[in-house]
């Protein structure tokens, strides 16, 4: 099961590698996250468990843990990301596999 920390760290690593020109996993990661966008509940008033500062075009993503789900809120946007903790995070190896299949 992934935690808010796992998700936040994986995302910042994908962003950083993309900016350094070392990987193009970021678009795959963004598309993976987009599938979890829902018209969900308002952000809790408690502090987020983690923060992805570079997410959402620099607005950041506030991550909250609630049972079997991770909720990600983007300041100023309606809705949220609702990621099952059982989800598998995208990895560079997955992106390469998808690229070779498409070729």
Order of alpha helices (4+ residues) and beta strands (2+ residues): alpha-alpha-beta-beta-beta-beta-beta-alpha
